Amino acid sequence: MSQNIHDHKILILDFGSQYTQLIARRVREAGVYCEIHHYDFPESAFQEFQPRGVILSGSPESAHLEDSPRVPDYILSADLPVLGICYGMQTIAEQLGGKVEGSNKSEFGYASIAIPTGSPLLSDLEDSVQEGNIFNHDVWMSHGDKVTAVPGGFDVIASSDSAPIAAMACEEKKIYGLQFHPEVTHTKSGQQILNRFVHELCGCGRLWTPANIIDNAISTIQEKVGSDQVLLGLSGGVDSSVVAALLHRAIGDQLTCVFVDNGLLRLHEGDQVMETFSRNMGVRVIRVDAEDVFLGKLAGVEDPESKRKIIGNTFIEVFDEEATKLGDVKWLAQGTIYPDVIESAGSKHGTAHVIKSHHNVGGLPEDMNMGLVEPLRELFKDEVRNIGIELGLPHEMIYRHPFPGPGLGVRVLGEVKKEYCDILRQADAIFIDELHNADWYQKVSQAFVVFLPVKSVGVVGDARRYSYVLAVRAVETIDFMTARWAHLPYELLEVISNRIINEIRDVSRVTYDISSKPPATIEWE
Ligand code: XMP
């Protein structure tokens, strides 16, 4: 069998479900390449894409209404396996002559479905309980409408108390519908169901593996850039680090990375990046010490948006200067990942979710006139991490919490001064260290300290201390759009607070931020 990772692929048509990206991630976990496209995917693009099967997502729409979004007819007659999930199933039913009814009673949460023996998609799943000719299985439901009559040629292949048609199939045409969500982990054998669909029913092999993805990326990069020079702005974050490692493997010395130390990094961060890339991996990294430039421009500026703009623009100036010094560089490498691509495509169709517009330090200067190399464009974050590990990057770097582009610039409230950054760096290092010690680092999604430019009175020994206040923040989140403050144990908070106040003379008080997002944001500025 050929090892081209794109030989076997699945097309996912998006009807606007919050779970669409999750479906894609599960298909990728099954070792199969897939792409998400708007439900109105043109036939010519479909012919070119050549999927081995199609999955239809859920939707907030109602399939029984006349002007609801529909699966293009050519898909349902394409002689390819099709799997409709939730709304995807309902629109198949409507379009092929069945019936869907609205209901003012929604069903959210676990349901037990009964599956007759013999269904190639659903019977004999792990975690099923068999009673005679029926398998009982726990699944996750999230729907209001439901199918009340299957189209001709379809059989009911699962039923639950509240959804008597919980799944349907036309085995002859290999068209399937599931009312429940196999892509969420609450459906116990959801991954197994999707595996069966992509492997057994669509005939896809497990070609999409980290090793194959790396081989493919390397040959694609080599073909694209030939013997040209490539430039990468290395931030030390996961995406740019993986791009650096991948490009280094592909083109060695033709890659030059520019790492801008803007004075807004965490303790020893610059040295760690240089250690990992330059000294251990032999990547050519130019470290630009630009602390004075950044802090100079930030002097006297208190407004958060102005600070963000200054930091973003200064980064571009510094980066641009270095690129000009290097001269003959034809390509600029970027760590764009698949969710960025989906979101910008989504906005073209007007179906995009609300996305925060962050300045990403490392963003490209628009007038640089270079071609783009974006080797992570097809990958989800978890795939980028797996590749990073496979390429030999340190685990701590790959599984680090995210760090905002403007760095400590938005964690020192108000005017940014070196003295404040130094205090913050020390406190942040203590906090992170104690989270690791207590095994809490990986249990929270992001954790950091914020510097408040106010002083409070304390007493140390017999002496009065009048010094700064810090806030400690830790949150749990899946997508960083909403977040809950982490319920760290009091004992741990006590250790953290004691260490910070005892070890840093300029701090008199530590507070813990108990605001969730919304209404607060994760960062304070
Ligand atoms: P907020 O504060 O908006 O943060 O709730 C959500 C996530 O985004 C990160 N963040 C940024 N990342 N450039 C970035 O690259 C930025 O300007 C920026 N601002 C916030 C923040 O750390 C959190 O993970």
Residues whose N, C-alpha, C, O or C-beta is under 5 A from the ligand:
A	BS01	XMP	H358 H359 N360 P402 F403 P404 G405 P406 F480 T521 I522 E523
